[in-house]
Amino acid sequence: MRGLLFGAVVLFGAACWADEPASAPSASDPAAVQSQLHTYFFDAAREGRSEMLAEFIKAHYDLNTRDEKGYTALILAAYHGHKAVVEQLLAAGADPCIQDNRGNTALMGAIFKGEVAIAHRLIMAECSPDQRNTAGQTAAMYAALFQRKDVLDALAAQGADLNAKDAMGNTVEKLERGEFSQPPAK
């Protein structure tokens, strides 16, 4: 019952903050309420809506909940450049080491999008600097590929293995030079 009440409160609050009128699902359908909460939660992270996320945090919503692609609120906030929301989520206990369905982390997303300040903040999180995605790539490889030298230097300072190879045999050095291997054409 408490979860249902929480859902109704957050849905009401979300409807009040929404740009467009929201039709709240019936409180008698817990699955619909949970689905709508899920949508509001990820939309808030994607859009940088810290006031809405504060309500989720206050209600002890699971900050490490994932969407169908494996994204967490932190991954979405980092990818979309919402530094204040990244800080808010980290301070509230969001796990920066979680990987999406392709193995990418919030740090990798920030590097990819050129969100250098967010990347520097995430480097300071207590994650291995050598986490690999499903292609065997590390954050250092992303930094090298996208020519983010200061991020690469910060990763190296955190102990990142700059000699690691991905599944295609690419290394940080090769990626920095633009000499990367690609999978064969099918």
Steps between C-alpha positions, in 0.01 A plus 500: 500500500787739585648447151167576340463815708854604403410440137192715521692782672782496245257474210310799633823694544623398155172607347536838670853542360427365157489735205195321370205361695565143607235239531588306812428131501247367745643435846326162484747391229839474676681388181377809314603723790848343508532537124405868516742561788773333298427731206499814717823396670694449178350806333605711800859376472507543121360853525702611804197551724668501839187603690314193378797273571514647852150358557610157384806520726290613796265204443798257490437400139762256370745732326666205326182394321566430133290557190464255212845595365660461841539875550486640850402855590870575552593371154227715344590813698870463412429436132268802477742734676311566824792549738287615794277193465807275478621651829153466653474132406854418615442676833180298545683171441456421129757243387734650236644158412179350358519406135220515243404206278806566279730530799541877479517709818397856581867595459516352151181686405638830630825452307311409182281813523791730588370570850853545632411652840263211569761250382755646741249470785420139412870410480517584869229242580610173648474297179776312328651726234524186286134397486430358155190507286385200296746594222786496751540878493598705804435863590865573408434363153199731466710795618771416244253444215322831561823692563418587863864528610428653842253221578752240385765657724258491796421134433871420483546677834231269642693196380325424171678238290601690188635179343168312509360368172137481399340209313633634168855549630472879536712669765491850645808592299351378170171675569678828581671482161174418323625154402219283623387158385138439412305178472507348152212595272227238476 
